[in-house]
Amino acid sequence: MISEEQVVFIVDDDQHVRELLCELLTPRGLRAHGFGSAAEYAAFPRPDLPGCLILDVELPDINGLEFQQQIADGDHPPIVFVTGHGDISSSVRAIKGGAIDFLTKPFRESELIKAINAAIDQDRISRLERSVLAELRRRLSRLTPREREVLPLVASGLLNKQAAAELGISEVTLQIHRCKIMQKMETASLPDLVRIAGKLGIPITHSRNAGIVSK
């Protein structure tokens, strides 16, 4: 069952369709907002909630598939296409573009609710992942330039003497940097640090197996 803390945006130039969908979704505990064009939706201050974007293909200002492509890299909820102008090529393009489903009018109510549920579930997961990544980036921003140099070496599994030799610093200094990195990144173990480095996309270009550098 869909909870109240979720929202559905409906972009369709047919006011009757927008009203029908709002009447369908509101009793189910969903906030429903209707828009007659892509521009109206884009200008709307979206609430910070998991959601779904119901999108028509034929809009007055832009083709829905083109709009999907435009917002692909933005912070928008997953899309469910609901259209009276569907064909196989359009549906394939929509799904390849990341749409949850492509429903043609008339559609079954159960199909739409299932697609909306799937979209909201996906958006909830994506929002959580973005939140986690933002927190990790905040921690990373606390590192000094030298600590940022040390981090990938430590995450690579290099011994302290290897990492110190790589940077031309003493092993004691390296250990100090390593300790501060662990504190600032709020991690207590090397495996956790490696996992965080992976999430942040920090390149691991060194290998402990490359050989131990003597003091």
C-alpha positions in Angstrom: 0.0 0.0 0.0 1.3 3.5 -0.9 1.9 5.8 2.1 1.1 9.5 2.4 4.7 10.7 2.1 4.9 10.2 -1.7 4.0 12.3 -4.7 2.9 11.8 -8.3 3.4 14.4 -11.0 1.0 14.1 -14.0 2.1 15.8 -17.2 -0.7 15.6 -19.8 -2.3 18.2 -22.0 -5.8 16.7 -21.5 -7.2 18.3 -18.4 -9.9 15.6 -18.1 -7.1 12.9 -17.9 -5.3 14.9 -15.3 -8.4 15.3 -13.2 -9.2 11.6 -13.5 -5.8 10.5 -12.4 -5.8 12.9 -9.5 -9.2 11.5 -8.4 -7.7 8.0 -8.7 -4.5 8.7 -6.8 -5.5 11.1 -4.0 -7.7 8.6 -2.1 -4.7 6.2 -2.1 -2.7 8.6 0.0 -0.7 10.2 -2.8 -0.1 13.8 -3.4 -1.1 14.4 -7.0 -0.1 17.4 -9.1 -1.2 17.9 -12.6 0.5 20.0 -15.4 -0.6 20.8 -18.9 2.9 21.0 -20.3 6.5 20.0 -19.6 7.4 23.6 -18.9 4.8 23.9 -16.2 6.1 20.8 -14.5 9.7 22.0 -14.8 8.8 25.3 -13.2 7.1 23.6 -10.2 9.0 23.5 -6.9 8.9 19.8 -6.3 8.5 18.6 -2.7 11.4 16.6 -1.2 9.5 13.3 -1.4 9.8 10.0 -3.2 7.7 10.2 -6.3 6.7 9.2 -9.8 6.3 11.3 -13.0 3.4 10.2 -15.2 4.2 11.6 -18.7 2.3 11.8 -21.9 4.1 11.4 -25.3 2.3 14.2 -27.2 2.7 17.4 -25.2 2.0 21.0 -26.5 5.6 22.2 -26.0 7.8 19.1 -26.4 7.6 15.4 -27.2 7.5 13.4 -24.0 10.3 11.1 -25.2 12.5 14.1 -25.9 11.6 15.6 -22.5 12.6 12.3 -20.9 16.0 12.6 -22.5 16.4 16.2 -21.4 15.8 15.5 -17.7 17.7 12.1 -17.7 20.7 13.6 -15.8 18.6 15.7 -13.5 17.0 15.1 -10.1 13.6 13.9 -11.3 11.5 10.9 -10.3 11.2 7.8 -12.4 8.8 8.1 -15.4 5.7 6.1 -16.2 4.4 6.9 -19.7 0.7 7.0 -20.1 -0.3 7.9 -23.6 -2.9 7.5 -26.4 -0.2 7.8 -29.0 1.8 4.6 -28.3 3.7 2.4 -30.7 6.4 -0.2 -30.3 9.3 2.0 -31.3 8.2 4.7 -28.8 7.7 2.1 -26.0 11.2 0.6 -26.7 12.8 4.1 -26.6 11.0 5.0 -23.4 12.1 1.8 -21.6 15.6 2.1 -22.9 15.6 5.6 -21.6 14.8 4.3 -18.1 11.0 4.6 -17.9 9.4 2.2 -15.5 6.5 1.4 -17.9 4.8 2.5 -21.1 1.0 2.3 -20.8 -1.4 3.1 -23.6 -4.9 4.5 -23.1 -7.2 3.0 -22.1 -5.2 1.2 -19.4 -6.2 -0.9 -16.4 -6.1 0.8 -13.1 -4.1 -2.0 -11.6 -1.4 -1.7 -14.2 -1.0 2.0 -13.4 -0.9 1.5 -9.7 1.7 -1.3 -10.1 3.9 0.9 -12.2 3.6 3.9 -9.8 4.5 1.7 -6.9 7.6 0.4 -8.8 8.6 4.0 -9.7 8.3 5.2 -6.1 10.2 2.3 -4.8 13.0 2.9 -7.2 13.0 6.7 -6.4 13.2 5.9 -2.7 16.3 3.8 -3.2 17.9 6.4 -5.6 17.2 9.2 -3.1 18.8 7.2 -0.3 21.9 6.5 -2.4 22.2 10.2 -3.3 21.9 11.1 0.4 24.6 8.6 1.3 26.9 9.8 -1.5 26.4 13.5 -0.4 27.4 12.6 3.1 30.5 10.8 1.9 31.4 13.7 -0.2 31.0 16.0 2.8 33.4 13.8 4.7 35.9 13.8 1.8 35.8 17.6 1.7 37.3 17.7 5.2 40.5 16.1 4.0 43.6 18.2 3.4 45.2 18.1 0.0 47.9 15.7 1.3 45.3 13.5 2.9 43.6 13.3 -0.4 46.9 12.0 -1.9 47.2 9.4 0.9 43.7 8.1 0.7 43.9 6.2 -2.6 47.2 4.7 -1.6 45.8 3.4 1.7 42.6 2.2 0.0 44.8 0.4 -2.5 46.1 -1.8 0.4 49.6 -0.5 0.3 51.7 -1.0 3.4 52.5 2.2 5.3 56.1 2.0 4.1 55.0 1.6 0.5 52.6 4.5 0.6 55.2 6.7 2.4 57.8 5.9 -0.3 55.3 6.7 -3.0 54.8 10.2 -1.6 58.4 10.8 -0.4 57.4 11.2 3.3 58.3 9.3 6.4 56.3 6.3 7.6 55.4 8.1 10.8 54.0 11.0 8.8 52.1 8.6 6.7 50.6 6.9 9.8 49.5 10.3 11.1 47.8 11.1 7.8 46.2 7.7 7.7 44.8 8.1 11.2 43.3 11.5 10.4 41.8 10.1 7.2 40.1 7.4 9.2 38.7 9.9 11.6 37.5 12.4 9.1 35.9 9.7 6.9 34.3 8.3 10.0 35.4 4.7 9.4 37.0 2.3 11.8 38.5 -0.3 9.4 40.3 -0.5 6.1 37.6 -2.5 4.4 35.1 0.3 5.2 37.5 2.9 3.8 37.9 0.8 0.6 34.2 0.6 0.2 33.8 4.3 0.7 36.5 5.1 -1.8 34.7 2.9 -4.3 31.4 4.8 -3.8 33.2 8.1 -4.3 34.9 6.9 -7.5 38.4 7.3 -6.1 40.7 5.5 -8.5 42.8 2.7 -7.1 45.9 2.7 -9.2 48.4 1.0 -6.9 48.7 -2.6 -5.7 50.2 -3.9 -2.5 51.5 -6.9 -4.5 53.7 -4.6 -6.6 56.4 -5.2 -4.0 57.4 -3.9 -0.6 59.6 -0.8 -0.7 62.4 -1.0 1.8 63.0 1.8 4.3 
